[in-house]
Amino acid sequence: MTGTAAIEAAALGKRFGRRGGWALRDCAFRLPAGRVCAVVGPNGAGKSTLLALAAGLLAPSEGEIAVLGGRPGAARERVSYVAQDKPLYPQLTVAETLRMGADLNTDRWDASVAERVVADGDLNPKSGIRALSGGQRTRVALALALAKRPDLLLLDEPMADLDPLARHQMMGLLMAQAAESGTTIVMSSHVLAELEDSCDHLLLIDGGQVRIAGEIDELLAAHRRVSAPADTVLDAHTVVESRTTGRQLTALIRPLAPLAADWQTGTPTLEELVLSYLRNPQAPTTKTPETVA
Ligand SMILES: Nc1ncnc2c1ncn2[C@@H]1O[C@H](COP(=O)(O)OP(=O)(O)OP(=O)(O)O)[C@@H](O)[C@H]1O
């Protein structure tokens, strides 16, 4: 294991209330610093819970989570967190909100970043937060998060209510931040196609457990999409998903031996990989050695 971890979790679990079910259980992963990490999974999988644990807003019920090498609370100054509902003070104006951000983060605040993000959305600094649309509020929340110049940026479905142009622009801004400042970005989203181009690391959470963790390139390279005759036996490989239609078998596998020359094979897309795992809860989990805590 090399380099600093942005987030490291071991046997991490969270339940809400003593009798509540487990929102997360037995999670172990290591996210190296400097990555742009996609957190994906079905509704109720535990993504928001994981992000809130990393932000130090929730305490684990069991196990541990370290953020930037320490307790999540201790790293708060170096971490920006944008929650799913983007909480802001409705009685303030945009300008007052940014001023509050500056006052709370005197050492790290970059006013020009905040002003640019707001100006790019044509927001009037004098507008009240109460009067903004959902997408405009998201823009103000992201302006606050970015201007803090965090080492770790935790974003819970940040693009959900942005229009396509704003999504594109905001994603470009986030990628520039990651490239220029080495900021680690952890971003939950349901839009898999959007993540494939921008993220280099994946955490797939399902039923409160980490199903897949690792570098996206390595994960994709470790899997093959296969089309072969229906009577093909795949026993030599790890089969994530297989379907037979007529005379044709199609499968997503993790090859453990050379593939037959007459099979048609290809590298899956991120979307194909994630959907195959989600459709097949019994498929073995996969974690690259680098990322196992
Ligand atoms: N404050 C809470 N009190 C009780 N249960 C909660 C609380 N927050 C989350 N849960 C439960 O924990 C589980 C995980 O929820 P979480 O919000 O982390 O999922 P998610 O993956 O972010 O879902 P979505 O994609 O719908 O946003 C769910 O079963 C949810 O009902």
Ligand as a Chemical Component Dictionary entry (heavy atoms), coordinates in Angstrom:
data_LIG
# 
_chem_comp.id                   LIG 
_chem_comp.type                 NON-POLYMER 
_chem_comp.pdbx_formal_charge   0 
_chem_comp.three_letter_code    LIG 
# 
loop_
_chem_comp_atom.comp_id 
_chem_comp_atom.atom_id 
_chem_comp_atom.alt_atom_id 
_chem_comp_atom.type_symbol 
_chem_comp_atom.charge 
_chem_comp_atom.model_Cartn_x 
_chem_comp_atom.model_Cartn_y 
_chem_comp_atom.model_Cartn_z 
_chem_comp_atom.pdbx_ordinal 
LIG N1  N1  N 0 -31.482 9.458 9.379  1  
LIG C1  C1  C 0 -31.853 8.214 9.097  2  
LIG N2  N2  N 0 -32.631 7.510 9.925  3  
LIG C2  C2  C 0 -32.994 6.229 9.657  4  
LIG N3  N3  N 0 -32.620 5.560 8.554  5  
LIG C3  C3  C 0 -31.847 6.210 7.673  6  
LIG C4  C4  C 0 -31.414 7.560 7.885  7  
LIG N4  N4  N 0 -30.649 7.940 6.836  8  
LIG C5  C5  C 0 -30.603 6.870 6.006  9  
LIG N5  N5  N 0 -31.304 5.837 6.504  10 
LIG C6  C6  C 0 -31.445 4.505 5.893  11 
LIG O1  O1  O 0 -30.151 4.034 5.571  12 
LIG C7  C7  C 0 -30.161 3.363 4.309  13 
LIG C8  C8  C 0 -29.146 4.014 3.380  14 
LIG O2  O2  O 0 -29.593 5.328 3.064  15 
LIG P1  P1  P 0 -28.717 6.363 2.202  16 
LIG O3  O3  O 0 -29.441 7.660 2.229  17 
LIG O4  O4  O 0 -27.326 6.322 2.700  18 
LIG O5  O5  O 0 -28.802 5.685 0.765  19 
LIG P2  P2  P 0 -28.353 6.269 -0.664 20 
LIG O6  O6  O 0 -27.529 5.206 -1.304 21 
LIG O7  O7  O 0 -27.718 7.591 -0.502 22 
LIG O8  O8  O 0 -29.734 6.384 -1.413 23 
LIG P3  P3  P 0 -30.254 7.396 -2.599 24 
LIG O9  O9  O 0 -29.574 6.958 -3.869 25 
LIG O10 O10 O 0 -31.713 7.118 -2.635 26 
LIG O11 O11 O 0 -29.909 8.797 -2.193 27 
LIG C9  C9  C 0 -31.592 3.437 3.798  28 
LIG O12 O12 O 0 -32.240 2.210 4.109  29 
LIG C10 C10 C 0 -32.209 4.576 4.579  30 
LIG O13 O13 O 0 -33.577 4.351 4.788  31 
# 
loop_
_chem_comp_bond.comp_id 
_chem_comp_bond.atom_id_1 
_chem_comp_bond.atom_id_2 
_chem_comp_bond.value_order 
_chem_comp_bond.pdbx_ordinal 
LIG N1  C1  SING 1  
LIG C1  N2  SING 2  
LIG C1  C4  DOUB 3  
LIG N2  C2  DOUB 4  
LIG C2  N3  SING 5  
LIG N3  C3  DOUB 6  
LIG C3  C4  SING 7  
LIG C3  N5  SING 8  
LIG C4  N4  SING 9  
LIG N4  C5  DOUB 10 
LIG C5  N5  SING 11 
LIG N5  C6  SING 12 
LIG C6  O1  SING 13 
LIG C6  C10 SING 14 
LIG O1  C7  SING 15 
LIG C7  C8  SING 16 
LIG C7  C9  SING 17 
LIG C8  O2  SING 18 
LIG O2  P1  SING 19 
LIG P1  O3  DOUB 20 
LIG P1  O4  SING 21 
LIG P1  O5  SING 22 
LIG O5  P2  SING 23 
LIG P2  O6  DOUB 24 
LIG P2  O7  SING 25 
LIG P2  O8  SING 26 
LIG O8  P3  SING 27 
LIG P3  O9  DOUB 28 
LIG P3  O10 SING 29 
LIG P3  O11 SING 30 
LIG C9  O12 SING 31 
LIG C9  C10 SING 32 
LIG C10 O13 SING 33 
# 
